[in-house]
Amino acid sequence: MRYVDHDAPHYLHQPPVPGEERFLSLALVNTRFALSHGEVDLLEDTGAARLWLVRHELLPDRTVLSGRQAGRLRALREAVRDLFAARAEGAVPPAPSLDALNAALATAPPTPRLVWAGREPHRADEPDTANPVGAALCALAEDGADLLIGADAGQLAPCGAPGCTRWFLRSHAARRWCTTKCGNRVRAARHYAARKTSV
């Protein structure tokens, strides 16, 4: 589920990229992006980071987020971005990025429980309610790890449009841009360059 902030300035409304609806870790890495007037960071301060977590249903509305915790969220974003890049390039990721993801996984792991609904038992993982921020970081790290090792990992790609820093899941091998907006921008630039050289 993608949350659209109707109160945010129009220029902050980015079209969703394929995969964000299934993987919050993609939404997390895409909180830092470039626009014509410069780079935008949706986690730039503690208030913004808290709002992003609340709007993505990772943090209860009344939970206070400290500056240190917001910094850990931004660090996790950069670590996941590095791990996505290593996966896409078939390279070994930087050790600090892998350490940051693993530290987030250990922050507040969910507790497995046996639940009996009707006549059938099943396993349920309950989040750590005593540490809601840690649980949010752990959930984002788990989501990123699931994407990196899952069936969708081969479709993970950075947008090929110059200046775009977003990641997405390719729906087909030929797709190179996160949105049609980026694709149209690249095609328009190519058309302009071709017209300019032919004149």
Buried (B, 14 or more C-beta within 10 A) or exposed (E): EEEEEEEEEEEEEBEBBBBBEBBBBBBBBBBBBBEEEEEBEBBBEBEBBBBBBBBBEBBEEEBEBEEEBBEBBBBBBBBBBBBBBBBBEEEEBBEEBBEBBEBBBEBBBBEEEEEEEEEEEEEEEEBBEEEBBBBBBBBBBBBBBBBBEEEBBEBBBBBEBEEBBBBBBBEEEEBBBBBEEBBEBBEEEEEEEEEEEEE
